[in-house]
Amino acid sequence: ERCAPEPRQERPRQREAAGQGPPPDPAHGPGALQDILSEEDEQDRVPLEKLKLLGESEELRDLLLNPHLRQLLLTMDQAPDKSSLMRRFMQEPLFVEFADCCLSIVEPPEKENVLPE
């Protein structure tokens, strides 16, 4: 619900007055992942194939066994103001380690100082 904005021309009460129910939940509809972000957000999108790599990472699984990290992530998920909380959590070494691990999986660093063969 939080990711998919309401269409500007149609409000929930207008839909109810017209006899229509709420729109289908975008998280469960076909093409839901494509509908979450607009084209201008495309550069920030991580391809689904790379996201699946997160679930295959032993290093990430080991990190997620930490109850303190799990609590941080749960707090972040439930927070109404995620941006200020993210700034605060980025001062937590454990959260930074988690973020670095995720980034290294979905966007591996380019190898530096490697001579082409």
Secondary structure, DSSP 4 states (H G I P E B T S, - for coil): --SSPPPTT--HHHHHHTT--PPPPTTTSTTHHHHHS-GGGGGGPPPHHHHHHHHH-HHHHHHHT-HHHHHHHHHHHH-S-HHHHHHHHTTSHHHHHHHHHHHHHHSPPPPPS----
